[in-house]
Amino acid sequence: MPTADLPTDRIRQWIDERERQLQALVGGAQPRESAGPEVTDLKDGAADEAEAEVDDAELALHLAELRQIERARERLAAGDYGQCSDCGEAIAPARLLAQPTATRCTACQSAAEQHAR
Ligand SMILES: [Zn+2]
C-alpha cells in the first residue's frame, strides 16, 4: 500500500521541473570514461580555465541528483515511493516535500550520516 496521502502530483511536477533544470546545467554531459582536458584548441586560451562550463565536482553532484530523481520516479511508478529504504516506515510527507528524492526517514538518514562520517 502506498503510504499516507502524499501529494504525488506535486512531487511528480517537482521531479520533472528539477530534472529539466539539472539537464540544462549538465548540458547533456556524460561522465567521461577517460578523464583529462583535451581542449587545447581554443581561440586564444583566455576563456579556458576561468570559464569551464561546469566544474567537475559540481557536474558530478548534478549527475548524482539526476540519478536520484530517476530512482524517485521509479518508486513513484512502482508505488513504493515514500517508504524508508532502511526501516520501511513511511517517510514524513513534509520531509518528502522538502526533499522529494529522500529515500530514508529522518531517523535513518541521520543514523546513516553519522555512520558516513
Ligand atoms: Zn527509516
Residues whose N, C-alpha, C, O or C-beta is under 5 A from the ligand:
A	BS01	ZN	C84 D86 C87 G88 C105 C108
